[in-house]
Amino acid sequence: MFDTHKLNEKGFEAVKDIKFAMNDCMEFILDRMPEGREKSIFKTKIEEAMFFGTKAVASHPDHHTEVIKYQN
């Protein structure tokens, strides 16, 4: 459940592509929102989604070099 997947070069490129695309999208969206609670929550949820998106990319068999398992 808490395994760590060490990204290889292909994985780093995949994550980089996603983050660049999301950054462009977020700039477009956030520029249209007023400051406030809703915008803050929106940003927090997107950050959370990016965390899990990166984890999903790293778990792809072609995107990691090593899996560290935290089990006895």
All heavy atoms as a GROMACS GRO file, in nm:
protein
  591
    1MET      N    1   0.081  -0.120   0.000
    1MET     CA    2   0.000   0.000   0.000
    1MET      C    3   0.086   0.127   0.000
    1MET      O    4   0.053   0.223  -0.066
    1MET     CB    5  -0.093  -0.001   0.120
    1MET     CG    6  -0.175   0.124   0.132
    1MET     SD    7  -0.290   0.109   0.270
    1MET     CE    8  -0.405   0.232   0.223
    2PHE      N    9   0.196   0.125   0.073
    2PHE     CA   10   0.279   0.245   0.084
    2PHE      C   11   0.410   0.231   0.006
    2PHE      O   12   0.508   0.297   0.037
    2PHE     CB   13   0.310   0.275   0.231
    2PHE     CG   14   0.186   0.300   0.312
    2PHE    CD1   15   0.143   0.207   0.406
    2PHE    CD2   16   0.111   0.414   0.293
    2PHE    CE1   17   0.029   0.229   0.480
    2PHE    CE2   18  -0.004   0.437   0.366
    2PHE     CZ   19  -0.046   0.345   0.461
    3ASP      N   20   0.408   0.148  -0.097
    3ASP     CA   21   0.528   0.127  -0.178
    3ASP      C   22   0.573   0.258  -0.243
    3ASP      O   23   0.492   0.344  -0.276
    3ASP     CB   24   0.502   0.024  -0.287
    3ASP     CG   25   0.467  -0.113  -0.232
    3ASP    OD1   26   0.483  -0.135  -0.111
    3ASP    OD2   27   0.422  -0.198  -0.312
    4THR      N   28   0.703   0.271  -0.260
    4THR     CA   29   0.762   0.385  -0.330
    4THR      C   30   0.815   0.338  -0.463
    4THR      O   31   0.888   0.241  -0.470
    4THR     CB   32   0.877   0.445  -0.246
    4THR    OG1   33   0.826   0.491  -0.122
    4THR    CG2   34   0.943   0.561  -0.320
    5HIS      N   35   0.774   0.407  -0.569
    5HIS     CA   36   0.822   0.376  -0.704
    5HIS      C   37   0.921   0.484  -0.745
    5HIS      O   38   0.885   0.600  -0.755
    5HIS     CB   39   0.705   0.372  -0.802
    5HIS     CG   40   0.605   0.266  -0.774
    5HIS    ND1   41   0.511   0.277  -0.674
    5HIS    CD2   42   0.585   0.146  -0.831
    5HIS    CE1   43   0.436   0.168  -0.671
    5HIS    NE2   44   0.480   0.086  -0.766
    6LYS      N   45   1.047   0.443  -0.767
    6LYS     CA   46   1.149   0.540  -0.809
    6LYS      C   47   1.137   0.560  -0.960
    6LYS      O   48   1.151   0.467  -1.039
    6LYS     CB   49   1.288   0.489  -0.774
    6LYS     CG   50   1.316   0.490  -0.625
    6LYS     CD   51   1.461   0.459  -0.600
    6LYS     CE   52   1.493   0.473  -0.453
    6LYS     NZ   53   1.635   0.453  -0.427
    7LEU      N   54   1.110   0.685  -0.998
    7LEU     CA   55   1.090   0.717  -1.139
    7LEU      C   56   1.218   0.698  -1.221
    7LEU      O   57   1.327   0.729  -1.176
    7LEU     CB   58   1.046   0.862  -1.155
    7LEU     CG   59   0.904   0.896  -1.112
    7LEU    CD1   60   0.883   1.047  -1.119
    7LEU    CD2   61   0.803   0.825  -1.198
    8ASN      N   62   1.200   0.649  -1.342
    8ASN     CA   63   1.310   0.647  -1.439
    8ASN      C   64   1.294   0.770  -1.528
    8ASN      O   65   1.206   0.854  -1.506
    8ASN     CB   66   1.311   0.516  -1.520
    8ASN     CG   67   1.182   0.494  -1.598
    8ASN    OD1   68   1.106   0.586  -1.625
    8ASN    ND2   69   1.156   0.369  -1.633
    9GLU      N   70   1.377   0.783  -1.630
    9GLU     CA   71   1.372   0.901  -1.717
    9GLU      C   72   1.238   0.915  -1.788
    9GLU      O   73   1.183   1.025  -1.799
    9GLU     CB   74   1.486   0.896  -1.819
    9GLU     CG   75   1.506   1.027  -1.893
    9GLU     CD   76   1.539   1.145  -1.801
    9GLU    OE1   77   1.613   1.126  -1.703
    9GLU    OE2   78   1.491   1.256  -1.829
   10LYS      N   79   1.183   0.805  -1.834
   10LYS     CA   80   1.052   0.808  -1.900
   10LYS      C   81   0.943   0.855  -1.803
   10LYS      O   82   0.855   0.932  -1.839
   10LYS     CB   83   1.019   0.669  -1.956
   10LYS     CG   84   0.898   0.664  -2.043
   10LYS     CD   85   0.882   0.525  -2.105
   10LYS     CE   86   0.761   0.520  -2.194
   10LYS     NZ   87   0.743   0.386  -2.253
   11GLY      N   88   0.951   0.809  -1.679
   11GLY     CA   89   0.856   0.852  -1.577
   11GLY      C   90   0.869   1.000  -1.545
   11GLY      O   91   0.768   1.070  -1.532
   12PHE      N   92   0.994   1.048  -1.534
   12PHE     CA   93   1.014   1.191  -1.509
   12PHE      C   94   0.956   1.274  -1.622
   12PHE      O   95   0.894   1.378  -1.598
   12PHE     CB   96   1.164   1.223  -1.494
   12PHE     CG   97   1.219   1.200  -1.356
   12PHE    CD1   98   1.316   1.103  -1.335
   12PHE    CD2   99   1.174   1.273  -1.247
   12PHE    CE1  100   1.368   1.080  -1.209
   12PHE    CE2  101   1.225   1.252  -1.120
   12PHE     CZ  102   1.322   1.155  -1.101
   13GLU      N  103   0.975   1.230  -1.745
   13GLU     CA  104   0.921   1.304  -1.859
   13GLU      C  105   0.768   1.304  -1.857
   13GLU      O  106   0.705   1.406  -1.887
   13GLU     CB  107   0.972   1.246  -1.991
   13GLU     CG  108   1.118   1.276  -2.018
   13GLU     CD  109   1.146   1.425  -2.028
   13GLU    OE1  110   1.072   1.497  -2.096
   13GLU    OE2  111   1.244   1.470  -1.966
   14ALA      N  112   0.707   1.192  -1.822
   14ALA     CA  113   0.561   1.183  -1.815
   14ALA      C  114   0.506   1.278  -1.708
   14ALA      O  115   0.409   1.351  -1.731
   14ALA     CB  116   0.517   1.040  -1.788
   15VAL      N  117   0.570   1.277  -1.592
   15VAL     CA  118   0.527   1.366  -1.483
   15VAL      C  119   0.547   1.512  -1.524
   15VAL      O  120   0.459   1.597  -1.502
   15VAL     CB  121   0.602   1.334  -1.352
   15VAL    CG1  122   0.579   1.442  -1.247
   15VAL    CG2  123   0.560   1.198  -1.298
   16LYS      N  124   0.660   1.542  -1.585
   16LYS     CA  125   0.687   1.679  -1.628
   16LYS      C  126   0.582   1.726  -1.727
   16LYS      O  127   0.530   1.839  -1.715
   16LYS     CB  128   0.827   1.687  -1.692
   16LYS     CG  129   0.865   1.828  -1.734
   16LYS     CD  130   1.006   1.833  -1.790
   16LYS     CE  131   1.000   1.785  -1.934
   16LYS     NZ  132   1.126   1.800  -2.004
   17ASP      N  133   0.547   1.643  -1.824
   17ASP     CA  134   0.445   1.680  -1.922
   17ASP      C  135   0.311   1.710  -1.857
   17ASP      O  136   0.244   1.807  -1.891
   17ASP     CB  137   0.428   1.568  -2.026
   17ASP     CG  138   0.548   1.554  -2.118
   17ASP    OD1  139   0.633   1.645  -2.122
   17ASP    OD2  140   0.557   1.448  -2.185
   18ILE      N  141   0.273   1.625  -1.762
   18ILE     CA  142   0.146   1.645  -1.692
   18ILE      C  143   0.148   1.774  -1.612
   18ILE      O  144   0.053   1.852  -1.614
   18ILE     CB  145   0.115   1.525  -1.600
   18ILE    CG1  146   0.081   1.402  -1.685
   18ILE    CG2  147   0.002   1.556  -1.503
   18ILE    CD1  148   0.075   1.274  -1.607
   19LYS      N  149   0.258   1.800  -1.543
   19LYS     CA  150   0.266   1.920  -1.459
   19LYS      C  151   0.268   2.048  -1.543
   19LYS      O  152   0.206   2.148  -1.505
   19LYS     CB  153   0.386   1.912  -1.364
   19LYS     CG  154   0.363   1.811  -1.253
   19LYS     CD  155   0.473   1.813  -1.150
   19LYS     CE  156   0.440   1.716  -1.037
   19LYS     NZ  157   0.533   1.728  -0.925
   20PHE      N  158   0.337   2.046  -1.657
   20PHE     CA  159   0.335   2.163  -1.744
   20PHE      C  160   0.193   2.188  -1.796
   20PHE      O  161   0.146   2.302  -1.798
   20PHE     CB  162   0.431   2.146  -1.862
   20PHE     CG  163   0.571   2.194  -1.835
   20PHE    CD1  164   0.677   2.106  -1.833
   20PHE    CD2  165   0.596   2.328  -1.812
   20PHE    CE1  166   0.806   2.150  -1.808
   20PHE    CE2  167   0.725   2.374  -1.787
   20PHE     CZ  168   0.830   2.284  -1.785
   21ALA      N  169   0.126   2.082  -1.840
   21ALA     CA  170  -0.011   2.096  -1.891
   21ALA      C  171  -0.105   2.146  -1.782
   21ALA      O  172  -0.188   2.236  -1.806
   21ALA     CB  173  -0.060   1.964  -1.948
   22MET      N  174  -0.092   2.091  -1.662
   22MET     CA  175  -0.180   2.132  -1.553
   22MET      C  176  -0.150   2.276  -1.512
   22MET      O  177  -0.241   2.352  -1.479
   22MET     CB  178  -0.165   2.038  -1.434
   22MET     CG  179  -0.258   2.072  -1.318
   22MET     SD  180  -0.434   2.072  -1.362
   22MET     CE  181  -0.468   1.898  -1.353
   23ASN      N  182  -0.024   2.316  -1.515
   23ASN     CA  183   0.012   2.452  -1.480
   23ASN      C  184  -0.056   2.552  -1.576
   23ASN      O  185  -0.112   2.652  -1.532
   23ASN     CB  186   0.163   2.471  -1.482
   23ASN     CG  187   0.203   2.608  -1.434
   23ASN    OD1  188   0.185   2.641  -1.317
   23ASN    ND2  189   0.255   2.690  -1.524
   24ASP      N  190  -0.051   2.522  -1.706
   24ASP     CA  191  -0.117   2.609  -1.803
   24ASP      C  192  -0.267   2.616  -1.778
   24ASP      O  193  -0.328   2.724  -1.782
   24ASP     CB  194  -0.090   2.560  -1.945
   24ASP     CG  195   0.054   2.577  -1.988
   24ASP    OD1  196   0.128   2.653  -1.920
   24ASP    OD2  197   0.094   2.514  -2.087
   25CYS      N  198  -0.326   2.502  -1.752
   25CYS     CA  199  -0.470   2.496  -1.723
   25CYS      C  200  -0.504   2.575  -1.597
   25CYS      O  201  -0.601   2.652  -1.594
   25CYS     CB  202  -0.511   2.350  -1.707
   25CYS     SG  203  -0.685   2.325  -1.671
   26MET      N  204  -0.423   2.558  -1.493
   26MET     CA  205  -0.450   2.627  -1.366
   26MET      C  206  -0.436   2.778  -1.380
   26MET      O  207  -0.514   2.854  -1.322
   26MET     CB  208  -0.357   2.574  -1.257
   26MET     CG  209  -0.389   2.432  -1.216
   26MET     SD  210  -0.559   2.410  -1.160
   26MET     CE  211  -0.558   2.513  -1.017
   27GLU      N  212  -0.337   2.824  -1.455
   27GLU     CA  213  -0.323   2.969  -1.477
   27GLU      C  214  -0.449   3.024  -1.544
   27GLU      O  215  -0.500   3.129  -1.506
   27GLU     CB  216  -0.199   2.999  -1.561
   27GLU     CG  217  -0.071   2.989  -1.484
   27GLU     CD  218   0.051   3.023  -1.568
   27GLU    OE1  219   0.035   3.068  -1.684
   27GLU    OE2  220   0.163   3.004  -1.517
   28PHE      N  221  -0.498   2.952  -1.644
   28PHE     CA  222  -0.619   2.994  -1.715
   28PHE      C  223  -0.738   3.002  -1.619
   28PHE      O  224  -0.812   3.101  -1.618
   28PHE     CB  225  -0.649   2.894  -1.828
   28PHE     CG  226  -0.774   2.924  -1.904
   28PHE    CD1  227  -0.773   3.017  -2.008
   28PHE    CD2  228  -0.893   2.861  -1.872
   28PHE    CE1  229  -0.889   3.045  -2.079
   28PHE    CE2  230  -1.009   2.889  -1.942
   28PHE     CZ  231  -1.008   2.981  -2.046
   29ILE      N  232  -0.755   2.900  -1.537
   29ILE     CA  233  -0.870   2.894  -1.446
   29ILE      C  234  -0.858   2.992  -1.332
   29ILE      O  235  -0.951   3.068  -1.303
   29ILE     CB  236  -0.889   2.750  -1.392
   29ILE    CG1  237  -0.928   2.655  -1.506
   29ILE    CG2  238  -0.992   2.747  -1.280
   29ILE    CD1  239  -0.923   2.510  -1.468
   30LEU      N  240  -0.744   2.994  -1.264
   30LEU     CA  241  -0.727   3.077  -1.145
   30LEU      C  242  -0.736   3.226  -1.177
   30LEU      O  243  -0.783   3.304  -1.093
   30LEU     CB  244  -0.596   3.044  -1.074
   30LEU     CG  245  -0.590   2.905  -1.011
   30LEU    CD1  246  -0.451   2.877  -0.958
   30LEU    CD2  247  -0.695   2.888  -0.902
   31ASP      N  248  -0.695   3.265  -1.296
   31ASP     CA  249  -0.706   3.406  -1.336
   31ASP      C  250  -0.851   3.451  -1.346
   31ASP      O  251  -0.880   3.570  -1.344
   31ASP     CB  252  -0.637   3.430  -1.471
   31ASP     CG  253  -0.486   3.429  -1.460
   31ASP    OD1  254  -0.434   3.434  -1.346
   31ASP    OD2  255  -0.420   3.424  -1.566
   32ARG      N  256  -0.943   3.358  -1.355
   32ARG     CA  257  -1.085   3.390  -1.370
   32ARG      C  258  -1.163   3.378  -1.239
   32ARG      O  259  -1.283   3.402  -1.237
   32ARG     CB  260  -1.146   3.299  -1.477
   32ARG     CG  261  -1.101   3.340  -1.615
   32ARG     CD  262  -1.100   3.227  -1.715
   32ARG     NE  263  -1.057   3.275  -1.846
   32ARG     CZ  264  -0.930   3.296  -1.881
   32ARG    NH1  265  -0.834   3.276  -1.794
   32ARG    NH2  266  -0.900   3.339  -2.002
   33MET      N  267  -1.094   3.343  -1.132
   33MET     CA  268  -1.159   3.326  -1.002
   33MET      C  269  -1.123   3.440  -0.908
   33MET      O  270  -1.006   3.479  -0.902
   33MET     CB  271  -1.115   3.195  -0.936
   33MET     CG  272  -1.160   3.071  -1.002
   33MET     SD  273  -1.098   2.929  -0.907
   33MET     CE  274  -1.183   2.798  -0.986
   34PRO      N  275  -1.220   3.488  -0.833
   34PRO     CA  276  -1.186   3.587  -0.730
   34PRO      C  277  -1.120   3.517  -0.612
   34PRO      O  278  -1.136   3.397  -0.592
   34PRO     CB  279  -1.323   3.643  -0.690
   34PRO     CG  280  -1.419   3.533  -0.717
   34PRO     CD  281  -1.364   3.460  -0.837
   35GLU      N  282  -1.041   3.592  -0.537
   35GLU     CA  283  -0.980   3.536  -0.416
   35GLU      C  284  -1.092   3.500  -0.318
   35GLU      O  285  -1.196   3.565  -0.314
   35GLU     CB  286  -0.885   3.637  -0.352
   35GLU     CG  287  -0.762   3.668  -0.435
   35GLU     CD  288  -0.677   3.545  -0.464
   35GLU    OE1  289  -0.663   3.457  -0.376
   35GLU    OE2  290  -0.623   3.538  -0.576
   36GLY      N  291  -1.069   3.397  -0.241
   36GLY     CA  292  -1.167   3.359  -0.141
   36GLY      C  293  -1.158   3.212  -0.108
   36GLY      O  294  -1.070   3.138  -0.156
   37ARG      N  295  -1.249   3.170  -0.025
   37ARG     CA  296  -1.251   3.033   0.027
   37ARG      C  297  -1.262   2.931  -0.085
   37ARG      O  298  -1.192   2.830  -0.085
   37ARG     CB  299  -1.367   3.019   0.125
   37ARG     CG  300  -1.378   2.882   0.188
   37ARG     CD  301  -1.490   2.880   0.293
   37ARG     NE  302  -1.499   2.749   0.353
   37ARG     CZ  303  -1.578   2.651   0.306
   37ARG    NH1  304  -1.654   2.671   0.201
   37ARG    NH2  305  -1.580   2.533   0.366
   38GLU      N  306  -1.353   2.953  -0.179
   38GLU     CA  307  -1.375   2.857  -0.286
   38GLU      C  308  -1.249   2.838  -0.371
   38GLU      O  309  -1.213   2.726  -0.407
   38GLU     CB  310  -1.492   2.899  -0.375
   38GLU     CG  311  -1.627   2.893  -0.307
   38GLU     CD  312  -1.660   3.018  -0.227
   38GLU    OE1  313  -1.579   3.113  -0.223
   38GLU    OE2  314  -1.769   3.020  -0.167
   39LYS      N  315  -1.181   2.947  -0.402
   39LYS     CA  316  -1.058   2.939  -0.481
   39LYS      C  317  -0.951   2.863  -0.402
   39LYS      O  318  -0.879   2.781  -0.459
   39LYS     CB  319  -1.009   3.079  -0.518
   39LYS     CG  320  -0.886   3.079  -0.606
   39LYS     CD  321  -0.849   3.221  -0.646
   39LYS     CE  322  -0.729   3.224  -0.739
   39LYS     NZ  323  -0.697   3.361  -0.782
   40SER      N  324  -0.941   2.891  -0.274
   40SER     CA  325  -0.844   2.823  -0.190
   40SER      C  326  -0.869   2.673  -0.185
   40SER      O  327  -0.777   2.592  -0.197
   40SER     CB  328  -0.847   2.882  -0.049
   40SER     OG  329  -0.756   2.816   0.035
   41ILE      N  330  -0.994   2.634  -0.167
   41ILE     CA  331  -1.030   2.491  -0.164
   41ILE      C  332  -1.002   2.427  -0.300
   41ILE      O  333  -0.950   2.316  -0.309
   41ILE     CB  334  -1.177   2.473  -0.121
   41ILE    CG1  335  -1.193   2.512   0.025
   41ILE    CG2  336  -1.223   2.329  -0.143
   41ILE    CD1  337  -1.335   2.520   0.073
   42PHE      N  338  -1.038   2.497  -0.406
   42PHE     CA  339  -1.012   2.448  -0.541
   42PHE      C  340  -0.864   2.419  -0.561
   42PHE      O  341  -0.827   2.311  -0.608
   42PHE     CB  342  -1.062   2.551  -0.643
   42PHE     CG  343  -1.031   2.515  -0.785
   42PHE    CD1  344  -1.109   2.423  -0.853
   42PHE    CD2  345  -0.925   2.574  -0.851
   42PHE    CE1  346  -1.081   2.390  -0.985
   42PHE    CE2  347  -0.896   2.542  -0.982
   42PHE     CZ  348  -0.974   2.449  -1.049
   43LYS      N  349  -0.779   2.512  -0.522
   43LYS     CA  350  -0.635   2.494  -0.536
   43LYS      C  351  -0.586   2.375  -0.454
   43LYS      O  352  -0.503   2.295  -0.501
   43LYS     CB  353  -0.561   2.621  -0.496
   43LYS     CG  354  -0.575   2.733  -0.598
   43LYS     CD  355  -0.527   2.867  -0.551
   43LYS     CE  356  -0.390   2.874  -0.495
   43LYS     NZ  357  -0.347   3.011  -0.460
   44THR      N  358  -0.637   2.361  -0.334
   44THR     CA  359  -0.597   2.250  -0.248
   44THR      C  360  -0.635   2.116  -0.310
   44THR      O  361  -0.555   2.021  -0.310
   44THR     CB  362  -0.661   2.263  -0.108
   44THR    OG1  363  -0.616   2.385  -0.049
   44THR    CG2  364  -0.625   2.146  -0.018
   45LYS      N  365  -0.754   2.108  -0.364
   45LYS     CA  366  -0.800   1.983  -0.425
   45LYS      C  367  -0.720   1.949  -0.551
   45LYS      O  368  -0.691   1.833  -0.577
   45LYS     CB  369  -0.950   1.989  -0.457
   45LYS     CG  370  -1.038   1.999  -0.334
   45LYS     CD  371  -1.024   1.877  -0.245
   45LYS     CE  372  -1.114   1.884  -0.125
   45LYS     NZ  373  -1.102   1.765  -0.041
   46ILE      N  374  -0.684   2.050  -0.628
   46ILE     CA  375  -0.602   2.026  -0.747
   46ILE      C  376  -0.463   1.978  -0.706
   46ILE      O  377  -0.407   1.886  -0.767
   46ILE     CB  378  -0.594   2.153  -0.834
   46ILE    CG1  379  -0.731   2.186  -0.892
   46ILE    CG2  380  -0.489   2.137  -0.945
   46ILE    CD1  381  -0.790   2.080  -0.982
   47GLU      N  382  -0.405   2.037  -0.601
   47GLU     CA  383  -0.276   1.990  -0.551
   47GLU      C  384  -0.285   1.844  -0.507
   47GLU      O  385  -0.194   1.765  -0.534
   47GLU     CB  386  -0.229   2.077  -0.434
   47GLU     CG  387  -0.184   2.216  -0.476
   47GLU     CD  388  -0.152   2.305  -0.357
   47GLU    OE1  389  -0.194   2.275  -0.244
   47GLU    OE2  390  -0.082   2.405  -0.379
   48GLU      N  391  -0.393   1.810  -0.440
   48GLU     CA  392  -0.414   1.672  -0.397
   48GLU      C  393  -0.426   1.579  -0.518
   48GLU      O  394  -0.365   1.472  -0.523
   48GLU     CB  395  -0.541   1.664  -0.312
   48GLU     CG  396  -0.572   1.528  -0.258
   48GLU     CD  397  -0.699   1.526  -0.174
   48GLU    OE1  398  -0.767   1.630  -0.160
   48GLU    OE2  399  -0.732   1.418  -0.123
   49ALA      N  400  -0.500   1.622  -0.617
   49ALA     CA  401  -0.516   1.541  -0.739
   49ALA      C  402  -0.382   1.523  -0.810
   49ALA      O  403  -0.353   1.414  -0.862
   49ALA     CB  404  -0.618   1.607  -0.832
   50MET      N  405  -0.300   1.628  -0.813
   50MET     CA  406  -0.169   1.616  -0.878
   50MET      C  407  -0.080   1.518  -0.803
   50MET      O  408  -0.003   1.444  -0.865
   50MET     CB  409  -0.101   1.753  -0.887
   50MET     CG  410  -0.162   1.843  -0.992
   50MET     SD  411  -0.161   1.772  -1.159
   50MET     CE  412   0.014   1.752  -1.186
   51PHE      N  413  -0.090   1.514  -0.672
   51PHE     CA  414  -0.014   1.417  -0.594
   51PHE      C  415  -0.050   1.275  -0.637
   51PHE      O  416   0.038   1.193  -0.667
   51PHE     CB  417  -0.040   1.435  -0.444
   51PHE     CG  418   0.015   1.324  -0.359
   51PHE    CD1  419   0.149   1.320  -0.326
   51PHE    CD2  420  -0.067   1.222  -0.315
   51PHE    CE1  421   0.200   1.216  -0.250
   51PHE    CE2  422  -0.017   1.118  -0.240
   51PHE     CZ  423   0.118   1.115  -0.206
   52PHE      N  424  -0.180   1.247  -0.643
   52PHE     CA  425  -0.224   1.112  -0.680
   52PHE      C  426  -0.199   1.083  -0.827
   52PHE      O  427  -0.172   0.969  -0.865
   52PHE     CB  428  -0.370   1.090  -0.641
   52PHE     CG  429  -0.386   1.070  -0.493
   52PHE    CD1  430  -0.441   1.169  -0.414
   52PHE    CD2  431  -0.343   0.953  -0.432
   52PHE    CE1  432  -0.454   1.152  -0.277
   52PHE    CE2  433  -0.355   0.935  -0.296
   52PHE     CZ  434  -0.411   1.034  -0.218
   53GLY      N  435  -0.206   1.185  -0.911
   53GLY     CA  436  -0.173   1.168  -1.052
   53GLY      C  437  -0.028   1.129  -1.070
   53GLY      O  438   0.006   1.040  -1.149
   54THR      N  439   0.060   1.196  -0.998
   54THR     CA  440   0.203   1.164  -1.004
   54THR      C  441   0.228   1.023  -0.953
   54THR      O  442   0.306   0.948  -1.011
   54THR     CB  443   0.284   1.267  -0.923
   54THR    OG1  444   0.260   1.397  -0.977
   54THR    CG2  445   0.432   1.237  -0.926
   55LYS      N  446   0.160   0.987  -0.847
   55LYS     CA  447   0.174   0.852  -0.792
   55LYS      C  448   0.128   0.748  -0.895
   55LYS      O  449   0.192   0.645  -0.913
   55LYS     CB  450   0.093   0.838  -0.663
   55LYS     CG  451   0.105   0.703  -0.598
   55LYS     CD  452   0.029   0.695  -0.468
   55LYS     CE  453   0.042   0.555  -0.410
   55LYS     NZ  454  -0.028   0.539  -0.285
   56ALA      N  455   0.020   0.778  -0.964
   56ALA     CA  456  -0.030   0.686  -1.066
   56ALA      C  457   0.069   0.671  -1.181
   56ALA      O  458   0.093   0.560  -1.230
   56ALA     CB  459  -0.165   0.734  -1.118
   57VAL      N  460   0.127   0.781  -1.226
   57VAL     CA  461   0.227   0.775  -1.333
   57VAL      C  462   0.346   0.691  -1.287
   57VAL      O  463   0.397   0.607  -1.362
   57VAL     CB  464   0.271   0.917  -1.375
   57VAL    CG1  465   0.393   0.911  -1.466
   57VAL    CG2  466   0.158   0.991  -1.444
   58ALA      N  467   0.390   0.712  -1.165
   58ALA     CA  468   0.507   0.640  -1.113
   58ALA      C  469   0.480   0.490  -1.101
   58ALA      O  470   0.572   0.410  -1.113
   58ALA     CB  471   0.547   0.696  -0.978
   59SER      N  472   0.356   0.452  -1.079
   59SER     CA  473   0.325   0.310  -1.063
   59SER      C  474   0.315   0.236  -1.197
   59SER      O  475   0.310   0.113  -1.198
   59SER     CB  476   0.197   0.292  -0.982
   59SER     OG  477   0.086   0.340  -1.055
   60HIS      N  478   0.315   0.309  -1.308
   60HIS     CA  479   0.314   0.244  -1.440
   60HIS      C  480   0.443   0.165  -1.456
   60HIS      O  481   0.552   0.217  -1.430
   60HIS     CB  482   0.301   0.351  -1.549
   60HIS     CG  483   0.278   0.295  -1.684
   60HIS    ND1  484   0.376   0.231  -1.756
   60HIS    CD2  485   0.167   0.293  -1.762
   60HIS    CE1  486   0.329   0.192  -1.871
   60HIS    NE2  487   0.201   0.230  -1.878
   61PRO      N  488   0.435   0.040  -1.501
   61PRO     CA  489   0.556  -0.044  -1.510
   61PRO      C  490   0.668   0.015  -1.595
   61PRO      O  491   0.786  -0.012  -1.569
   61PRO     CB  492   0.504  -0.174  -1.572
   61PRO     CG  493   0.360  -0.177  -1.539
   61PRO     CD  494   0.315  -0.034  -1.536
   62ASP      N  495   0.636   0.096  -1.694
   62ASP     CA  496   0.739   0.156  -1.779
   62ASP      C  497   0.802   0.281  -1.719
   62ASP      O  498   0.893   0.338  -1.778
   62ASP     CB  499   0.680   0.192  -1.916
   62ASP     CG  500   0.641   0.071  -1.997
   62ASP    OD1  501   0.688  -0.040  -1.966
   62ASP    OD2  502   0.561   0.087  -2.091
   63HIS      N  503   0.752   0.328  -1.604
   63HIS     CA  504   0.794   0.458  -1.551
   63HIS      C  505   0.879   0.451  -1.425
   63HIS      O  506   0.911   0.554  -1.368
   63HIS     CB  507   0.672   0.546  -1.524
   63HIS     CG  508   0.601   0.587  -1.648
   63HIS    ND1  509   0.475   0.639  -1.645
   63HIS    CD2  510   0.637   0.585  -1.779
   63HIS    CE1  511   0.436   0.667  -1.769
   63HIS    NE2  512   0.534   0.634  -1.851
   64HIS      N  513   0.914   0.334  -1.378
   64HIS     CA  514   0.997   0.327  -1.257
   64HIS      C  515   1.110   0.225  -1.273
   64HIS      O  516   1.102   0.134  -1.354
   64HIS     CB  517   0.916   0.300  -1.131
   64HIS     CG  518   0.838   0.172  -1.133
   64HIS    ND1  519   0.708   0.164  -1.171
   64HIS    CD2  520   0.874   0.047  -1.102
   64HIS    CE1  521   0.665   0.040  -1.164
   64HIS    NE2  522   0.766  -0.034  -1.122
   65THR      N  523   1.214   0.248  -1.195
   65THR     CA  524   1.330   0.161  -1.198
   65THR      C  525   1.332   0.065  -1.080
   65THR      O  526   1.395  -0.040  -1.087
   65THR     CB  527   1.461   0.242  -1.193
   65THR    OG1  528   1.462   0.320  -1.074
   65THR    CG2  529   1.474   0.331  -1.312
   66GLU      N  530   1.262   0.102  -0.974
   66GLU     CA  531   1.268   0.022  -0.851
   66GLU      C  532   1.142   0.048  -0.771
   66GLU      O  533   1.086   0.157  -0.774
   66GLU     CB  534   1.390   0.066  -0.771
   66GLU     CG  535   1.408  -0.004  -0.638
   66GLU     CD  536   1.527   0.050  -0.560
   66GLU    OE1  537   1.597   0.141  -0.606
   66GLU    OE2  538   1.548   0.000  -0.449
   67VAL      N  539   1.098  -0.055  -0.698
   67VAL     CA  540   0.985  -0.042  -0.608
   67VAL      C  541   1.037  -0.076  -0.468
   67VAL      O  542   1.091  -0.185  -0.447
   67VAL     CB  543   0.868  -0.134  -0.645
   67VAL    CG1  544   0.755  -0.120  -0.544
   67VAL    CG2  545   0.818  -0.103  -0.786
   68ILE      N  546   1.020   0.016  -0.375
   68ILE     CA  547   1.059  -0.008  -0.236
   68ILE      C  548   0.932  -0.045  -0.161
   68ILE      O  549   0.836   0.032  -0.159
   68ILE     CB  550   1.125   0.117  -0.175
   68ILE    CG1  551   1.250   0.154  -0.254
   68ILE    CG2  552   1.157   0.092  -0.028
   68ILE    CD1  553   1.308   0.288  -0.217
   69LYS      N  554   0.933  -0.161  -0.101
   69LYS     CA  555   0.814  -0.210  -0.030
   69LYS      C  556   0.833  -0.190   0.121
   69LYS      O  557   0.941  -0.209   0.174
   69LYS     CB  558   0.790  -0.356  -0.062
   69LYS     CG  559   0.763  -0.380  -0.210
   69LYS     CD  560   0.695  -0.511  -0.230
   69LYS     CE  561   0.655  -0.529  -0.374
   69LYS     NZ  562   0.531  -0.466  -0.408
   70TYR      N  563   0.727  -0.151   0.186
   70TYR     CA  564   0.729  -0.125   0.330
   70TYR      C  565   0.640  -0.228   0.400
   70TYR      O  566   0.541  -0.196   0.462
   70TYR     CB  567   0.682   0.016   0.360
   70TYR     CG  568   0.772   0.121   0.298
   70TYR    CD1  569   0.738   0.180   0.178
   70TYR    CD2  570   0.891   0.156   0.358
   70TYR    CE1  571   0.821   0.274   0.120
   70TYR    CE2  572   0.975   0.248   0.301
   70TYR     CZ  573   0.940   0.309   0.182
   70TYR     OH  574   1.022   0.401   0.123
   71GLN      N  575   0.678  -0.354   0.383
   71GLN     CA  576   0.604  -0.464   0.445
   71GLN      C  577   0.702  -0.556   0.514
   71GLN      O  578   0.817  -0.570   0.472
   71GLN     CB  579   0.528  -0.543   0.339
   71GLN     CG  580   0.428  -0.461   0.261
   71GLN     CD  581   0.377  -0.537   0.139
   71GLN    OE1  582   0.429  -0.641   0.101
   71GLN    NE2  583   0.275  -0.484   0.078
   72ASN      N  584   0.657  -0.621   0.617
   72ASN     CA  585   0.741  -0.719   0.687
   72ASN      C  586   0.743  -0.849   0.613
   72ASN      O  587   0.661  -0.892   0.548
   72ASN     CB  588   0.692  -0.741   0.830
   72ASN     CG  589   0.714  -0.615   0.913
   72ASN    OD1  590   0.810  -0.544   0.891
   72ASN    ND2  591   0.624  -0.591   1.006
   0.00000   0.00000   0.00000
